Amino acid sequence: MKKKRYLVDNLYTADPAAHVFNGKIYIYPSHDIESGIPENDLGDHFDMRDYHIFSMEEIDGEVTDHGVALDVKNIPWAGRQLWDSDCAFKNGKYYLYFPLKDKTDIFRIGVAISEKPEGPFKPLDAPMKGSYSIDPCVFLDDDGSYYMYFGGLWGGQLQRYRNNKAIECGQEPKDDEPALFARVAKLSDNMLEFAEEPRDVIIVDENGELLKAGDHERRFFEASWVHKYNGKYYFSYSTGNTHLLCYAVGDNPYGPFTYKGVILTPVVGWTTHHSILEFKGKWYLFHHDCKPSGGKTWLRSMKVVELEYNPDGSIKTIDGMTD
Ligand code: FUB
């Protein structure tokens, strides 16, 4: 599959997190809507209110919409904005992790549980203790440990935290200072809490130097994803205001990760966000763009394309603009 394929045409969907459960592909996207809220740098226009979950048996097969799996009106601690989610399976239960602003307009990460990958999901009464910011991604390592990666700048509020504590007047570091990094923490056995204090997901350049805050073409902005290929850990992410999907490679789930390159060049729209999945011996990049909505940044459409590696394990860059 060298051509990109849009997956759904009757809803706007973004930030697709794809997993194989029970031999099928399940996709956990955000559900974009026309909220009427003007566009701004804090992402207020992304005022999403529910999640639909999709599945397909083949990469080019029919896509099934399983309907509303979780609605903001059923989340007791909800303020607004259901952003990028992810799902993990353990001991017969599926755990949906989602970022949502609480009633004080602070992003927290919530958990909802189901016995089926497509839901419906029942949310817990409170967000995860010590959680903050956005874009949770849960990675299952070969030894059975689950790790959550999270964080996002600007509207994602990551700049308001240092050492897992909220700071006053949170700002990004100066251009020549180390960048802010995503966070990672092992999950507790019951999958409901962090089992440890979240740590920085450090990204270094080819000389082992920490990426700098002013390095907008390479530094982390949002959209963490982790996959393993040939025994190496690939941490991929969006650079936000430079609209690239990049990746960095490490030897363990905590990093440090060494910056390696661009997976996807800019797409139509401001945000870019993805997941990477192996299915039946091939690798795929799930992502989104705003072509079908005529470029409206808050109305995105998820799509999939094959992802290829070079013999040295590097990823072949995909052109975001071509079909
Ligand atoms: O969908 C809302 C936000 O836009 C996501 O959480 C970010 O990663 C960006 O794609």
Residues whose N, C-alpha, C, O or C-beta is under 5 A from the ligand:
A	BS01	FUB	D15 S30 F46 W83 D84 I134 D135 E222 A223 T271 T272 H273
